[in-house]
Amino acid sequence: MTHQQNLQHLDAVLLTLWVGSLWSIGYLAVPILFQAQPDKQMAGMLAGEMFRVQSLAGIVCGLYLLGRSGLMAGKAAMRQPFFLTIALMLALTLLITFGIQPLMAQLKAQALPLEVMQSALANKFALWHGISSILYLLESLLGTLAVVLFFRTALPRN
């Protein structure tokens, strides 16, 4: 196996990690957590931690995949659908992680000693939670597109 093949396998693994974690955490683990955990505040804290770790994995994977695409194709990478999809996914991850999540944490802190959903800030928190959820869904769908694009170009054609 060549060095190039090894790197292509690493690309596949990191893309799978990123997209798989989006789907498994967002649409399996967190809904099950909220269904099984009677303490919704605890469920929210645990879900937030899962999303935090998932987003960090996504940032690492996204930066690697963009860098590798750039090294392989140079400036032409910026016109390739796979590169553009990964760039958009990474931008959404960064927006959610460093824009929306800190804003939601600030709203929770301002609501203390009440839970944010029991406070006057409930509507504002729900709005930002909804925006975050929509962006997460968009990122998840883009992840599916990225997998299709990757394997369309990576697998040999018969």
N, CA and C atoms as an extended XYZ file, in Angstrom:
474
Properties=species:S:1:pos:R:3:atomname:S:1:resname:S:1:resid:I:1 pbc="F F F"
N         0.847       -1.176        0.000 N   MET     1
C         0.000        0.000        0.000 CA  MET     1
C         0.897        1.246        0.000 C   MET     1
N         0.571        2.183       -0.854 N   THR     2
C         1.379        3.391       -0.982 CA  THR     2
C         1.037        4.393        0.117 C   THR     2
N         1.928        5.352        0.248 N   HIS     3
C         1.704        6.445        1.206 CA  HIS     3
C         0.413        7.192        0.861 C   HIS     3
N         0.199        7.429       -0.428 N   GLN     4
C        -1.008        8.126       -0.882 CA  GLN     4
C        -2.266        7.343       -0.511 C   GLN     4
N        -2.237        6.027       -0.642 N   GLN     5
C        -3.381        5.198       -0.270 CA  GLN     5
C        -3.627        5.245        1.238 C   GLN     5
N        -2.542        5.231        2.003 N   ASN     6
C        -2.686        5.338        3.459 CA  ASN     6
C        -3.354        6.654        3.852 C   ASN     6
N        -2.952        7.736        3.202 N   LEU     7
C        -3.559        9.037        3.493 CA  LEU     7
C        -5.024        9.072        3.068 C   LEU     7
N        -5.332        8.433        1.946 N   GLN     8
C        -6.728        8.387        1.507 CA  GLN     8
C        -7.574        7.583        2.502 C   GLN     8
N        -7.005        6.535        3.068 N   HIS     9
C        -7.725        5.771        4.092 CA  HIS     9
C        -7.936        6.623        5.343 C   HIS     9
N        -6.919        7.396        5.716 N   LEU    10
C        -7.067        8.300        6.862 CA  LEU    10
C        -8.158        9.333        6.585 C   LEU    10
N        -8.199        9.854        5.360 N   ASP    11
C        -9.260       10.788        4.972 CA  ASP    11
C       -10.630       10.158        5.222 C   ASP    11
N       -10.789        8.909        4.769 N   ALA    12
C       -12.071        8.210        4.907 CA  ALA    12
C       -12.437        8.007        6.373 C   ALA    12
N       -11.450        7.647        7.176 N   VAL    13
C       -11.711        7.422        8.601 CA  VAL    13
C       -12.127        8.723        9.287 C   VAL    13
N       -11.424        9.813        9.011 N   LEU    14
C       -11.750       11.083        9.664 CA  LEU    14
C       -13.095       11.634        9.200 C   LEU    14
N       -13.401       11.483        7.917 N   LEU    15
C       -14.710       11.903        7.431 CA  LEU    15
C       -15.808       11.069        8.092 C   LEU    15
N       -15.576        9.772        8.215 N   THR    16
C       -16.537        8.886        8.862 CA  THR    16
C       -16.721        9.253       10.330 C   THR    16
N       -15.617        9.550       11.012 N   LEU    17
C       -15.694        9.969       12.419 CA  LEU    17
C       -16.549       11.220       12.557 C   LEU    17
N       -16.286       12.218       11.736 N   TRP    18
C       -16.998       13.489       11.835 CA  TRP    18
C       -18.485       13.321       11.534 C   TRP    18
N       -18.786       12.766       10.383 N   VAL    19
C       -20.185       12.644        9.976 CA  VAL    19
C       -20.916       11.637       10.864 C   VAL    19
N       -20.247       10.542       11.187 N   GLY    20
C       -20.864        9.553       12.067 CA  GLY    20
C       -21.179       10.120       13.439 C   GLY    20
N       -20.283       10.954       13.948 N   SER    21
C       -20.540       11.542       15.272 CA  SER    21
C       -21.686       12.550       15.215 C   SER    21
N       -21.800       13.277       14.112 N   LEU    22
C       -22.935       14.198       13.964 CA  LEU    22
C       -24.249       13.437       14.071 C   LEU    22
N       -24.353       12.361       13.304 N   TRP    23
C       -25.599       11.598       13.260 CA  TRP    23
C       -25.826       10.815       14.549 C   TRP    23
N       -24.800       10.159       15.058 N   SER    24
C       -25.019        9.292       16.225 CA  SER    24
C       -25.287       10.093       17.497 C   SER    24
N       -24.626       11.202       17.665 N   ILE    25
C       -24.866       12.005       18.867 CA  ILE    25
C       -26.156       12.806       18.733 C   ILE    25
N       -26.299       13.512       17.617 N   GLY    26
C       -27.444       14.399       17.460 CA  GLY    26
C       -28.785       13.711       17.310 C   GLY    26
N       -28.790       12.533       16.702 N   TYR    27
C       -30.069       11.918       16.371 CA  TYR    27
C       -30.295       10.566       17.030 C   TYR    27
N       -29.311       10.087       17.785 N   LEU    28
C       -29.481        8.850       18.552 CA  LEU    28
C       -29.247        9.090       20.038 C   LEU    28
N       -28.009        9.431       20.399 N   ALA    29
C       -27.637        9.516       21.814 CA  ALA    29
C       -28.418       10.593       22.568 C   ALA    29
N       -28.472       11.798       22.027 N   VAL    30
C       -29.131       12.893       22.757 CA  VAL    30
C       -30.643       12.671       22.889 C   VAL    30
N       -31.349       12.281       21.834 N   PRO    31
C       -32.781       12.001       22.043 CA  PRO    31
C       -33.028       10.883       23.061 C   PRO    31
N       -32.208        9.837       23.030 N   ILE    32
C       -32.359        8.757       24.008 CA  ILE    32
C       -32.069        9.284       25.413 C   ILE    32
N       -31.049       10.121       25.537 N   LEU    33
C       -30.703       10.708       26.829 CA  LEU    33
C       -31.882       11.493       27.406 C   LEU    33
N       -32.513       12.333       26.588 N   PHE    34
C       -33.643       13.128       27.081 CA  PHE    34
C       -34.860       12.259       27.387 C   PHE    34
N       -34.997       11.148       26.676 N   GLN    35
C       -36.108       10.242       26.957 CA  GLN    35
C       -35.867        9.459       28.246 C   GLN    35
N       -34.628        9.039       28.473 N   ALA    36
C       -34.314        8.163       29.604 CA  ALA    36
C       -34.019        8.918       30.903 C   ALA    36
N       -33.545       10.151       30.812 N   GLN    37
C       -33.134       10.912       31.995 CA  GLN    37
C       -34.299       11.777       32.473 C   GLN    37
N       -34.832       11.493       33.651 N   PRO    38
C       -35.955       12.302       34.140 CA  PRO    38
C       -35.570       13.747       34.468 C   PRO    38
N       -34.320       13.962       34.851 N   ASP    39
C       -33.854       15.309       35.172 CA  ASP    39
C       -33.407       15.982       33.866 C   ASP    39
N       -34.283       16.824       33.304 N   LYS    40
C       -34.010       17.440       32.002 CA  LYS    40
C       -32.831       18.407       32.047 C   LYS    40
N       -32.598       19.028       33.188 N   GLN    41
C       -31.434       19.911       33.314 CA  GLN    41
C       -30.154       19.087       33.233 C   GLN    41
N       -30.128       17.932       33.890 N   MET    42
C       -28.971       17.039       33.817 CA  MET    42
C       -28.801       16.517       32.400 C   MET    42
N       -29.895       16.132       31.768 N   ALA    43
C       -29.836       15.653       30.384 CA  ALA    43
C       -29.258       16.734       29.474 C   ALA    43
N       -29.681       17.971       29.691 N   GLY    44
C       -29.163       19.084       28.896 CA  GLY    44
C       -27.676       19.298       29.097 C   GLY    44
N       -27.219       19.194       30.351 N   MET    45
C       -25.779       19.337       30.630 CA  MET    45
C       -24.980       18.238       29.938 C   MET    45
N       -25.457       17.003       30.036 N   LEU    46
C       -24.764       15.883       29.402 CA  LEU    46
C       -24.782       16.011       27.879 C   LEU    46
N       -25.913       16.399       27.328 N   ALA    47
C       -26.014       16.588       25.881 CA  ALA    47
C       -25.055       17.688       25.425 C   ALA    47
N       -24.999       18.762       26.183 N   GLY    48
C       -24.084       19.852       25.850 CA  GLY    48
C       -22.640       19.396       25.815 C   GLY    48
N       -22.269       18.549       26.756 N   GLU    49
C       -20.892       18.031       26.781 CA  GLU    49
C       -20.634       17.116       25.587 C   GLU    49
N       -21.622       16.291       25.239 N   MET    50
C       -21.458       15.426       24.056 CA  MET    50
C       -21.298       16.275       22.791 C   MET    50
N       -22.108       17.316       22.658 N   PHE    51
C       -22.001       18.194       21.495 CA  PHE    51
C       -20.671       18.937       21.480 C   PHE    51
N       -20.178       19.322       22.652 N   ARG    52
C       -18.886       20.017       22.725 CA  ARG    52
C       -17.759       19.122       22.209 C   ARG    52
N       -17.723       17.887       22.685 N   VAL    53
C       -16.680       16.946       22.255 CA  VAL    53
C       -16.831       16.640       20.768 C   VAL    53
N       -18.067       16.454       20.322 N   GLN    54
C       -18.308       16.182       18.904 CA  GLN    54
C       -17.837       17.345       18.046 C   GLN    54
N       -18.094       18.562       18.480 N   SER    55
C       -17.683       19.717       17.682 CA  SER    55
C       -16.165       19.842       17.621 C   SER    55
N       -15.482       19.532       18.713 N   LEU    56
C       -14.015       19.569       18.680 CA  LEU    56
C       -13.474       18.522       17.713 C   LEU    56
N       -14.067       17.329       17.726 N   ALA    57
C       -13.663       16.303       16.760 CA  ALA    57
C       -13.927       16.801       15.344 C   ALA    57
N       -15.059       17.451       15.127 N   GLY    58
C       -15.386       17.985       13.810 CA  GLY    58
C       -14.410       19.051       13.355 C   GLY    58
N       -13.993       19.906       14.264 N   ILE    59
C       -13.026       20.952       13.913 CA  ILE    59
C       -11.704       20.323       13.489 C   ILE    59
N       -11.224       19.348       14.256 N   VAL    60
C        -9.960       18.671       13.908 CA  VAL    60
C       -10.090       17.972       12.556 C   VAL    60
N       -11.162       17.207       12.393 N   CYS    61
C       -11.361       16.474       11.131 CA  CYS    61
C       -11.505       17.444        9.963 C   CYS    61
N       -12.295       18.496       10.146 N   GLY    62
C       -12.510       19.466        9.077 CA  GLY    62
C       -11.238       20.179        8.661 C   GLY    62
N       -10.453       20.603        9.632 N   LEU    63
C        -9.194       21.281        9.306 CA  LEU    63
C        -8.252       20.339        8.559 C   LEU    63
N        -8.175       19.092        9.011 N   TYR    64
C        -7.326       18.114        8.321 CA  TYR    64
C        -7.802       17.913        6.882 C   TYR    64
N        -9.099       17.667        6.708 N   LEU    65
C        -9.627       17.380        5.371 CA  LEU    65
C        -9.466       18.574        4.432 C   LEU    65
N        -9.672       19.779        4.934 N   LEU    66
C        -9.449       20.967        4.104 CA  LEU    66
C        -7.972       21.117        3.746 C   LEU    66
N        -7.115       20.931        4.743 N   GLY    67
C        -5.679       21.046        4.491 CA  GLY    67
C        -5.189       20.014        3.491 C   GLY    67
N        -5.632       18.804        3.657 N   ARG    68
C        -5.210       17.736        2.742 CA  ARG    68
C        -5.740       17.976        1.334 C   ARG    68
N        -6.990       18.415        1.214 N   SER    69
C        -7.541       18.727       -0.109 CA  SER    69
C        -6.755       19.860       -0.757 C   SER    69
N        -6.426       20.858        0.052 N   GLY    70
C        -5.642       21.980       -0.463 CA  GLY    70
C        -4.261       21.564       -0.913 C   GLY    70
N        -3.623       20.695       -0.157 N   LEU    71
C        -2.288       20.218       -0.550 CA  LEU    71
C        -2.347       19.376       -1.823 C   LEU    71
N        -3.399       18.605       -1.978 N   MET    72
C        -3.523       17.735       -3.149 CA  MET    72
C        -3.876       18.511       -4.417 C   MET    72
N        -4.757       19.497       -4.306 N   ALA    73
C        -5.281       20.173       -5.503 CA  ALA    73
C        -4.868       21.634       -5.616 C   ALA    73
N        -4.211       22.171       -4.608 N   GLY    74
C        -3.838       23.581       -4.652 CA  GLY    74
C        -5.068       24.480       -4.667 C   GLY    74
N        -4.965       25.610       -5.371 N   LYS    75
C        -6.080       26.566       -5.432 CA  LYS    75
C        -7.312       25.967       -6.091 C   LYS    75
N        -7.110       24.970       -6.935 N   ALA    76
C        -8.244       24.320       -7.607 CA  ALA    76
C        -9.169       23.639       -6.598 C   ALA    76
N        -8.663       23.314       -5.411 N   ALA    77
C        -9.488       22.670       -4.388 CA  ALA    77
C       -10.692       23.533       -4.037 C   ALA    77
N       -10.522       24.854       -4.088 N   MET    78
C       -11.595       25.765       -3.698 CA  MET    78
C       -12.776       25.735       -4.661 C   MET    78
N       -12.625       25.062       -5.789 N   ARG    79
C       -13.729       24.922       -6.736 CA  ARG    79
C       -14.300       23.506       -6.728 C   ARG    79
N       -13.748       22.644       -5.906 N   GLN    80
C       -14.207       21.258       -5.868 CA  GLN    80
C       -15.372       21.125       -4.883 C   GLN    80
N       -16.425       20.409       -5.288 N   PRO    81
C       -17.597       20.265       -4.406 CA  PRO    81
C       -17.255       19.677       -3.038 C   PRO    81
N       -16.352       18.700       -2.976 N   PHE    82
C       -16.002       18.110       -1.678 CA  PHE    82
C       -15.380       19.158       -0.765 C   PHE    82
N       -14.426       19.921       -1.264 N   PHE    83
C       -13.757       20.954       -0.476 CA  PHE    83
C       -14.773       21.986        0.021 C   PHE    83
N       -15.647       22.427       -0.883 N   LEU    84
C       -16.640       23.439       -0.514 CA  LEU    84
C       -17.616       22.913        0.532 C   LEU    84
N       -17.989       21.647        0.410 N   THR    85
C       -18.896       21.040        1.388 CA  THR    85
C       -18.239       20.969        2.758 C   THR    85
N       -16.987       20.516        2.792 N   ILE    86
C       -16.250       20.434        4.065 CA  ILE    86
C       -16.062       21.831        4.664 C   ILE    86
N       -15.750       22.810        3.823 N   ALA    87
C       -15.564       24.183        4.310 CA  ALA    87
C       -16.855       24.716        4.932 C   ALA    87
N       -17.983       24.436        4.301 N   LEU    88
C       -19.262       24.894        4.849 CA  LEU    88
C       -19.588       24.166        6.149 C   LEU    88
N       -19.330       22.875        6.197 N   MET    89
C       -19.544       22.121        7.435 CA  MET    89
C       -18.689       22.695        8.567 C   MET    89
N       -17.429       22.965        8.273 N   LEU    90
C       -16.530       23.511        9.292 CA  LEU    90
C       -17.004       24.894        9.738 C   LEU    90
N       -17.449       25.712        8.790 N   ALA    91
C       -17.957       27.047        9.147 CA  ALA    91
C       -19.170       26.927       10.079 C   ALA    91
N       -20.059       25.993        9.796 N   LEU    92
C       -21.224       25.787       10.666 CA  LEU    92
C       -20.800       25.309       12.048 C   LEU    92
N       -19.839       24.384       12.091 N   THR    93
C       -19.330       23.903       13.377 CA  THR    93
C       -18.768       25.060       14.192 C   THR    93
N       -17.973       25.898       13.561 N   LEU    94
C       -17.360       27.032       14.261 CA  LEU    94
C       -18.420       28.032       14.724 C   LEU    94
N       -19.419       28.287       13.882 N   LEU    95
C       -20.494       29.219       14.248 CA  LEU    95
C       -21.270       28.706       15.462 C   LEU    95
N       -21.616       27.423       15.430 N   ILE    96
C       -22.360       26.849       16.547 CA  ILE    96
C       -21.505       26.838       17.814 C   ILE    96
N       -20.256       26.382       17.682 N   THR    97
C       -19.380       26.183       18.840 CA  THR    97
C       -18.936       27.488       19.485 C   THR    97
N       -18.542       28.454       18.663 N   PHE    98
C       -17.954       29.679       19.215 CA  PHE    98
C       -18.876       30.894       19.138 C   PHE    98
N       -20.044       30.723       18.524 N   GLY    99
C       -21.004       31.813       18.447 CA  GLY    99
C       -22.259       31.526       19.253 C   GLY    99
N       -22.972       30.497       18.855 N   ILE   100
C       -24.280       30.224       19.452 CA  ILE   100
C       -24.171       29.568       20.821 C   ILE   100
N       -23.316       28.572       20.972 N   GLN   101
C       -23.209       27.882       22.269 CA  GLN   101
C       -22.794       28.826       23.401 C   GLN   101
N       -21.802       29.693       23.205 N   PRO   102
C       -21.479       30.638       24.290 CA  PRO   102
C       -22.640       31.584       24.610 C   PRO   102
N       -23.387       31.977       23.587 N   LEU   103
C       -24.548       32.836       23.813 CA  LEU   103
C       -25.593       32.109       24.655 C   LEU   103
N       -25.825       30.841       24.349 N   MET   104
C       -26.788       30.053       25.124 CA  MET   104
C       -26.290       29.840       26.555 C   MET   104
N       -24.998       29.608       26.719 N   ALA   105
C       -24.435       29.460       28.070 CA  ALA   105
C       -24.595       30.757       28.866 C   ALA   105
N       -24.419       31.883       28.201 N   GLN   106
C       -24.587       33.181       28.858 CA  GLN   106
C       -26.042       33.365       29.301 C   GLN   106
N       -26.979       32.978       28.465 N   LEU   107
C       -28.396       33.079       28.837 CA  LEU   107
C       -28.705       32.196       30.042 C   LEU   107
N       -28.121       30.986       30.075 N   LYS   108
C       -28.320       30.097       31.233 CA  LYS   108
C       -27.775       30.748       32.502 C   LYS   108
N       -26.595       31.349       32.391 N   ALA   109
C       -25.974       31.986       33.558 CA  ALA   109
C       -26.792       33.185       34.030 C   ALA   109
N       -27.336       33.956       33.099 N   GLN   110
C       -28.149       35.121       33.459 CA  GLN   110
C       -29.454       34.715       34.135 C   GLN   110
N       -29.941       33.521       33.816 N   ALA   111
C       -31.221       33.058       34.368 CA  ALA   111
C       -31.099       32.566       35.806 C   ALA   111
N       -29.882       32.258       36.238 N   LEU   112
C       -29.693       31.706       37.586 CA  LEU   112
C       -30.292       32.628       38.642 C   LEU   112
N       -30.885       32.111       39.666 N   PRO   113
C       -30.878       30.727       40.142 CA  PRO   113
C       -31.932       29.847       39.472 C   PRO   113
N       -32.712       30.400       38.554 N   LEU   114
C       -33.729       29.610       37.861 CA  LEU   114
C       -33.093       28.827       36.710 C   LEU   114
N       -33.757       27.752       36.297 N   GLU   115
C       -33.387       27.113       35.042 CA  GLU   115
C       -33.806       28.077       33.938 C   GLU   115
N       -33.029       28.123       32.870 N   VAL   116
C       -33.285       29.110       31.825 CA  VAL   116
C       -34.700       28.996       31.256 C   VAL   116
N       -35.225       27.787       31.146 N   MET   117
C       -36.565       27.612       30.583 CA  MET   117
C       -37.668       27.987       31.573 C   MET   117
N       -37.295       28.259       32.806 N   GLN   118
C       -38.253       28.712       33.812 CA  GLN   118
C       -38.093       30.216       34.061 C   GLN   118
N       -37.274       30.873       33.255 N   SER   119
C       -36.964       32.283       33.467 CA  SER   119
C       -37.572       33.147       32.369 C   SER   119
N       -37.384       34.449       32.508 N   ALA   120
C       -37.839       35.407       31.500 CA  ALA   120
C       -37.033       35.274       30.207 C   ALA   120
N       -35.916       34.565       30.251 N   LEU   121
C       -35.063       34.391       29.073 CA  LEU   121
C       -35.410       33.146       28.265 C   LEU   121
N       -36.477       32.454       28.651 N   ALA   122
C       -36.837       31.189       28.009 CA  ALA   122
C       -37.056       31.340       26.506 C   ALA   122
N       -37.774       32.378       26.088 N   ASN   123
C       -38.047       32.549       24.652 CA  ASN   123
C       -36.770       32.815       23.863 C   ASN   123
N       -35.899       33.632       24.416 N   LYS   124
C       -34.633       33.937       23.741 CA  LYS   124
C       -33.770       32.676       23.644 C   LYS   124
N       -33.716       31.904       24.729 N   PHE   125
C       -32.949       30.658       24.728 CA  PHE   125
C       -33.536       29.682       23.709 C   PHE   125
N       -34.854       29.552       23.686 N   ALA   126
C       -35.507       28.631       22.751 CA  ALA   126
C       -35.232       29.044       21.302 C   ALA   126
N       -35.208       30.334       21.025 N   LEU   127
C       -34.901       30.820       19.678 CA  LEU   127
C       -33.497       30.391       19.264 C   LEU   127
N       -32.519       30.644       20.131 N   TRP   128
C       -31.136       30.287       19.788 CA  TRP   128
C       -30.940       28.773       19.733 C   TRP   128
N       -31.651       28.046       20.581 N   HIS   129
C       -31.586       26.584       20.532 CA  HIS   129
C       -32.143       26.095       19.192 C   HIS   129
N       -33.226       26.693       18.743 N   GLY   130
C       -33.819       26.331       17.457 CA  GLY   130
C       -32.895       26.639       16.289 C   GLY   130
N       -32.266       27.804       16.317 N   ILE   131
C       -31.313       28.176       15.270 CA  ILE   131
C       -30.146       27.189       15.258 C   ILE   131
N       -29.641       26.868       16.436 N   SER   132
C       -28.547       25.912       16.548 CA  SER   132
C       -28.954       24.547       15.990 C   SER   132
N       -30.165       24.110       16.291 N   SER   133
C       -30.658       22.818       15.812 CA  SER   133
C       -30.774       22.790       14.293 C   SER   133
N       -31.250       23.872       13.705 N   ILE   134
C       -31.371       23.950       12.246 CA  ILE   134
C       -29.991       23.912       11.593 C   ILE   134
N       -29.046       24.658       12.152 N   LEU   135
C       -27.687       24.659       11.604 CA  LEU   135
C       -27.034       23.286       11.758 C   LEU   135
N       -27.299       22.618       12.868 N   TYR   136
C       -26.767       21.271       13.096 CA  TYR   136
C       -27.349       20.295       12.069 C   TYR   136
N       -28.640       20.407       11.797 N   LEU   137
C       -29.267       19.557       10.785 CA  LEU   137
C       -28.647       19.824        9.417 C   LEU   137
N       -28.447       21.080        9.093 N   LEU   138
C       -27.812       21.432        7.822 CA  LEU   138
C       -26.411       20.832        7.735 C   LEU   138
N       -25.657       20.937        8.813 N   GLU   139
C       -24.313       20.353        8.842 CA  GLU   139
C       -24.384       18.832        8.663 C   GLU   139
N       -25.345       18.193        9.293 N   SER   140
C       -25.507       16.743        9.176 CA  SER   140
C       -25.831       16.335        7.744 C   SER   140
N       -26.706       17.090        7.095 N   LEU   141
C       -27.056       16.793        5.703 CA  LEU   141
C       -25.871       17.043        4.771 C   LEU   141
N       -25.138       18.119        5.031 N   LEU   142
C       -23.918       18.366        4.254 CA  LEU   142
C       -22.906       17.244        4.465 C   LEU   142
N       -22.870       16.693        5.682 N   GLY   143
C       -21.978       15.565        5.956 CA  GLY   143
C       -22.315       14.365        5.094 C   GLY   143
N       -23.589       14.118        4.921 N   THR   144
C       -24.011       13.022        4.055 CA  THR   144
C       -23.561       13.290        2.616 C   THR   144
N       -23.733       14.517        2.158 N   LEU   145
C       -23.259       14.896        0.827 CA  LEU   145
C       -21.744       14.718        0.729 C   LEU   145
N       -21.015       15.112        1.760 N   ALA   146
C       -19.552       14.976        1.748 CA  ALA   146
C       -19.132       13.513        1.603 C   ALA   146
N       -19.822       12.620        2.292 N   VAL   147
C       -19.507       11.188        2.188 CA  VAL   147
C       -19.734       10.713        0.757 C   VAL   147
N       -20.866       11.094        0.175 N   VAL   148
C       -21.161       10.691       -1.208 CA  VAL   148
C       -20.099       11.249       -2.159 C   VAL   148
N       -19.763       12.520       -2.012 N   LEU   149
C       -18.758       13.133       -2.881 CA  LEU   149
C       -17.393       12.469       -2.703 C   LEU   149
N       -17.029       12.187       -1.462 N   PHE   150
C       -15.730       11.560       -1.204 CA  PHE   150
C       -15.639       10.205       -1.887 C   PHE   150
N       -16.634        9.378       -1.661 N   PHE   151
C       -16.569        8.027       -2.203 CA  PHE   151
C       -16.811        7.995       -3.707 C   PHE   151
N       -17.474        8.998       -4.244 N   ARG   152
C       -17.635        9.089       -5.697 CA  ARG   152
C       -16.277        9.305       -6.364 C   ARG   152
N       -15.403       10.070       -5.713 N   THR   153
C       -14.091       10.343       -6.314 CA  THR   153
C       -13.020        9.369       -5.839 C   THR   153
N       -13.195        8.790       -4.659 N   ALA   154
C       -12.140        7.940       -4.083 CA  ALA   154
C       -12.204        6.492       -4.572 C   ALA   154
N       -13.386        5.996       -4.849 N   LEU   155
C       -13.504        4.590       -5.227 CA  LEU   155
C       -13.264        4.402       -6.714 C   LEU   155
N       -12.578        3.344       -7.075 N   PRO   156
C       -12.361        3.091       -8.510 CA  PRO   156
C       -13.683        2.761       -9.193 C   PRO   156
N       -13.824        3.196      -10.410 N   ARG   157
C       -15.047        2.939      -11.189 CA  ARG   157
C       -14.841        1.692      -12.030 C   ARG   157
N       -15.904        0.937      -12.174 N   ASN   158
C       -15.851       -0.284      -13.003 CA  ASN   158
C       -16.116        0.055      -14.449 C   ASN   158
